[in-house]
Amino acid sequence: MPASQSLAVDISMTPEAADPPRALEVFKEAMASLASGVAVVTGVDPESGPCGMTVTSIASYSAKPPSVIVCVDESTRSYRGMTEGDYFAVHLLSEDQPDVARLFATKVDDKFEKCECVAGPHGLQLIAGSLATLICRRSFVTTHGDHAIVIGTVVDGSVEDRQPLVYWRREFSGRR
């Protein structure tokens, strides 16, 4: 939707009175307008091994204990690895990693063979060149709609002096 075009919705409507298709359209456009950092989350599926996916629905959750929250679509191949595996890694991508973000947004099986990764703790694959990597122990999982909400306690990690990859209006870019 062009930036000059406006979508308006009456937020005083009750859920029963709202127009679901209209609300979905407004929701999608609003979320596309929210600039966010980009991460790849890697885990280990108990049956099929290493898995990973690109996410923008990630946030710090708590400092005591240090925790992150990740939202995982139930249709992704990584769903079981993120919801049943004991550990996962969050890779905050740097501005020179849009190809990594695109790769892990696909359903191809050999993602880890197509990017530079190293073996990490707990069977995790770690992506080289990331702005930051957080190793997390899965602490809590619940579901809402078609997503799982996964909370992980940070147990280790690293941070590099790099610029972040940003996702805004359905495009990747670096922002300084």
C-alpha positions, 0 to 999 in steps of 0.5 A: 500500500502506498505510504500516502494511502490510509487505512482507518479502523474504528478501534472502539468496535467490539470483536463481534462487530469488527470486519475480520477481513478488514481488520486483517488487512489493517493489521498486516499493513500496520505490522509492515510499517513497524521497523524491526530487527531480523533474527534467525533462530536455530534449534534441534528438532528431537526427530530430524535434527538441526532446524532454523527460521527467520523471525522478526517477532522476537523481543527481550522479555526480562533481565532477571533472568535474562530472557527472550520471547520468540513467536513461532508459526505452527506451519514452519518446519522448525516448530517442533525444534523450537517448542520441544527442543531444550535449547535454541540460539537467537542470531541477531542478523547484521546489515550484510546478512539479508541473504541469510534472512531470506535463506532461513525464511524458505522451506529448503532442507539444507539451509545450514549447508548454504551459509557459514555455520559452526557447531555450537553447544547442545547440538545447535548450529551457530551462524557466523557474522551475526550482530549477536548470538544468544544461546537460550534454554527453553523455559516456557511455551504456550500457544495463541492462534496459529503461533507458539510463544516461546520464552528462552532464558539466555545462558551464553552468547556473544555480541559483535560491533556491527550494524543491524539488519532491519525489516521494514515495509516488507524489505530488508535494509541496514540502518545506521 
